[in-house]
Amino acid sequence: MRTVALTKESTKDILENLLKRSPNNYGKFESAVDEILHKVKTEGDSALFAYTKEFDKTEITADTIKVTEEEIKEAYEAVDPVLIDVIRKALVNIRSYHEKQRQNSWFTSETNGTMLGQKVTALERVGVYVPGGKAVYPSSVLMNIVPAKVAGVDQIVMTTPPGKDGKVNPSTLVAAKEAGADEIYKVGGAQAIGALAYGTESIPKVDKIVGPGNIFVALAKKAVYGYVSIDSIAGPSEILVLADETANPRYVAADLLSQAEHDELASAILITTSKEFAAKVSEEVDGFVKVLSRKEIIQKSLDNFGYILIAEDMDEAIDAANAIASEHMEIVTANPFEVMMKVRNAGAIFIGENSSEPLGDYFAGPNHVLPTNGTAKFFSALSVDDFVKKSSIVYYSREALRKIHKDIEQFATSEQLTAHANSIAVRFEDEEQ
């Protein structure tokens, strides 16, 4: 891996390089996505069937677009029982973690005749997009559906592209069933996002769309935002490891590569205070790359977006980590909890040498749908909060309003909004005469 001395200039250059991976920089695909969305909006199912034939090389119809109970039963028979057991164990942890995020409505009443509050209501219908194609991620199925179920969403609609045989990957179906998907449809790509956003004869319109996908899916989610809500515009995977000389270089190298193998645009960064440690990690990385199955992808990822940064001290390292605001951050130092308290920007933080990033991907419980491309500076992990909305509650008795009505009228009049002022004043016009 390339090794760079950490300076303001090198940090700036790295940030600019990483941001090249943002979906916001793929405008050349927007016209194709817009055309797909327009056809789905105007032609409904017929557009879905045509695009599925074109892109997924399989025929679907109104009779076959929805996954049946029989297909789900077949999926359970096809999946290794050991994997099903692991999925169920992971579900327990994921559900338990997200149940702690639930919020309740609250109300406060005063003796002066006022009551204020907040009503928390789950979304009615949510769409979950699950990728197909190059890889299958049943873990993402769990992470997107469970918080919606915990929030109390009435209906969870999942879409995922079929294979050439017209079927959905069995492990995807098993994960969806275990997590609690209500309906599953065999459609993928930008056309699936359009179907969820606008509705078709077969697929109901949803209130929010969540889930990862390729650049076409990301751009489609961006385009339909406003018709529906979305979780985020996800970019390629990222890991940043903060380490000092006490860390195990072999562990750190392995953790960096766990994200580099996702795709050629993935980013893996080590920031350390030790040149000797950096050299050891680089050596371990080279050794692993030679034997790992996805070595071509890993090498291109490291060549394009892999860095080892040498900091003068841990404070400088932390400042750089906060500037990069990585999706995943591991802290492997002599005092990791002390360092963690200084970290401001990260999607998920893994503390200590035994808390490697894949623990969060699959099993620990926190959500692995995380902000990328520096958006951890203002976005959070997917959570129960993403599947509820909050309504303000206001109640004033006549007596309570009487005490302050002139204040409101004064405020409204100062903004030249006389109808606002009149809305309050009219309630007391008899008393003013």
MORA-V952841 format. One record per residue. N is the residue number from 1. PHI is phi in whole degrees, 0 to 359 (NA if undefined). BURIAL is I if it has 9 or more other ideal C-beta (glycine too) atoms within 8 Angstrom, else O. Layout:
# MORA-V952841
((N,PHI,BURIAL) (N,PHI,BURIAL))
This chain:
# MORA-V952841
((1,NA,I) (2,291,O) (3,246,I) (4,228,I) (5,288,O) (6,281,I) (7,222,O) (8,299,O) (9,292,O) (10,293,I) (11,297,I) (12,299,O) (13,298,O) (14,294,I) (15,300,I) (16,296,O) (17,295,O) (18,296,I) (19,290,I) (20,298,O) (21,276,I) (22,295,O) (23,302,I) (24,293,O) (25,259,O) (26,244,I) (27,298,O) (28,295,O) (29,266,I) (30,297,I) (31,295,O) (32,294,I) (33,296,I) (34,299,I) (35,294,O) (36,299,I) (37,298,I) (38,298,O) (39,295,I) (40,295,I) (41,295,O) (42,266,O) (43,248,O) (44,62,I) (45,305,I) (46,300,O) (47,292,I) (48,300,I) (49,295,I) (50,293,O) (51,291,I) (52,295,I) (53,294,I) (54,289,O) (55,267,I) (56,257,I) (57,59,O) (58,212,I) (59,265,O) (60,232,I) (61,227,O) (62,299,O) (63,276,O) (64,243,I) (65,293,I) (66,265,I) (67,292,I) (68,265,O) (69,298,O) (70,295,O) (71,294,I) (72,294,I) (73,299,O) (74,298,I) (75,297,I) (76,298,I) (77,287,O) (78,270,O) (79,269,I) (80,303,O) (81,304,O) (82,296,O) (83,294,I) (84,300,I) (85,295,O) (86,294,O) (87,302,I) (88,293,I) (89,295,I) (90,298,I) (91,301,I) (92,301,O) (93,293,I) (94,294,I) (95,295,I) (96,298,I) (97,297,I) (98,286,I) (99,297,O) (100,288,O) (101,271,I) (102,299,I) (103,245,O) (104,253,O) (105,297,O) (106,219,O) (107,218,I) (108,231,O) (109,240,O) (110,245,O) (111,290,O) (112,276,O) (113,94,I) (114,246,I) (115,218,I) (116,236,I) (117,187,I) (118,220,I) (119,259,I) (120,263,I) (121,232,O) (122,290,I) (123,296,I) (124,283,O) (125,218,I) (126,235,I) (127,257,I) (128,245,I) (129,266,I) (130,237,I) (131,293,I) (132,237,I) (133,72,O) (134,299,O) (135,218,O) (136,240,O) (137,234,I) (138,299,I) (139,297,I) (140,292,I) (141,301,I) (142,298,I) (143,293,I) (144,272,I) (145,274,I) (146,302,I) (147,298,I) (148,293,I) (149,294,I) (150,297,I) (151,293,I) (152,99,O) (153,302,I) (154,292,O) (155,219,I) (156,249,I) (157,252,I) (158,251,I) (159,236,I) (160,203,I) (161,291,I) (162,278,I) (163,281,I) (164,297,O) (165,275,O) (166,81,I) (167,246,O) (168,265,I) (169,308,I) (170,302,I) (171,292,I) (172,296,I) (173,295,I) (174,297,I) (175,299,I) (176,295,I) (177,294,I) (178,296,I) (179,283,I) (180,114,I) (181,297,I) (182,273,O) (183,219,I) (184,231,I) (185,239,I) (186,269,I) (187,206,I) (188,228,I) (189,70,I) (190,301,I) (191,295,I) (192,291,I) (193,296,I) (194,298,I) (195,297,I) (196,291,I) (197,284,I) (198,254,I) (199,84,O) (200,227,I) (201,300,O) (202,259,I) (203,252,I) (204,285,O) (205,293,O) (206,250,I) (207,265,O) (208,209,I) (209,242,I) (210,232,I) (211,118,I) (212,277,I) (213,183,I) (214,285,O) (215,298,O) (216,292,I) (217,294,I) (218,299,I) (219,291,I) (220,294,I) (221,298,I) (222,298,I) (223,289,I) (224,269,I) (225,300,I) (226,119,O) (227,289,O) (228,220,I) (229,272,O) (230,227,I) (231,283,I) (232,188,O) (233,261,I) (234,284,I) (235,252,I) (236,299,I) (237,291,I) (238,217,I) (239,219,I) (240,229,I) (241,248,I) (242,263,I) (243,217,I) (244,243,I) (245,292,O) (246,277,O) (247,284,I) (248,271,O) (249,297,I) (250,291,O) (251,297,I) (252,297,I) (253,300,I) (254,299,I) (255,291,I) (256,300,I) (257,285,I) (258,298,I) (259,262,I) (260,299,I) (261,283,I) (262,299,I) (263,195,O) (264,292,O) (265,263,I) (266,294,I) (267,241,I) (268,227,I) (269,229,I) (270,248,I) (271,243,I) (272,221,I) (273,262,I) (274,236,I) (275,295,O) (276,298,O) (277,296,I) (278,302,I) (279,296,I) (280,296,I) (281,296,I) (282,301,I) (283,295,I) (284,295,I) (285,301,I) (286,301,O) (287,294,I) (288,295,I) (289,302,I) (290,295,O) (291,248,O) (292,283,I) (293,292,O) (294,255,O) (295,296,I) (296,294,O) (297,295,I) (298,301,I) (299,296,I) (300,294,I) (301,298,I) (302,293,I) (303,296,O) (304,272,O) (305,224,I) (306,256,I) (307,216,I) (308,244,I) (309,250,I) (310,259,I) (311,258,I) (312,292,O) (313,207,O) (314,292,I) (315,298,O) (316,294,I) (317,297,I) (318,294,I) (319,300,O) (320,293,I) (321,298,I) (322,293,I) (323,291,I) (324,284,I) (325,51,I) (326,288,I) (327,300,I) (328,243,I) (329,231,I) (330,253,I) (331,244,I) (332,235,I) (333,226,I) (334,296,O) (335,232,O) (336,296,I) (337,290,O) (338,295,O) (339,295,I) (340,304,I) (341,294,O) (342,264,O) (343,278,I) (344,255,O) (345,234,I) (346,194,I) (347,290,I) (348,218,I) (349,243,I) (350,247,I) (351,249,I) (352,92,O) (353,290,O) (354,264,O) (355,254,O) (356,285,I) (357,304,I) (358,301,O) (359,303,I) (360,284,I) (361,298,O) (362,244,I) (363,222,O) (364,298,O) (365,132,O) (366,301,O) (367,287,I) (368,263,I) (369,275,I) (370,231,I) (371,290,I) (372,236,I) (373,54,I) (374,80,I) (375,284,I) (376,294,I) (377,289,O) (378,216,O) (379,246,O) (380,239,O) (381,297,I) (382,302,I) (383,208,I) (384,302,I) (385,302,O) (386,289,I) (387,243,I) (388,230,I) (389,231,O) (390,237,O) (391,252,O) (392,284,O) (393,244,I) (394,228,O) (395,224,O) (396,232,O) (397,287,O) (398,299,O) (399,294,O) (400,295,I) (401,292,I) (402,302,I) (403,292,O) (404,234,O) (405,295,I) (406,292,O) (407,297,O) (408,295,I) (409,300,I) (410,296,O) (411,298,O) (412,296,I) (413,296,I) (414,296,O) (415,265,O) (416,61,O) (417,254,O) (418,291,O) (419,291,O) (420,298,I) (421,299,I) (422,294,O) (423,301,O) (424,276,I) (425,298,I) (426,299,O) (427,286,O) (428,234,I) (429,296,O) (430,293,O) (431,285,O) (432,279,O) (433,283,O))
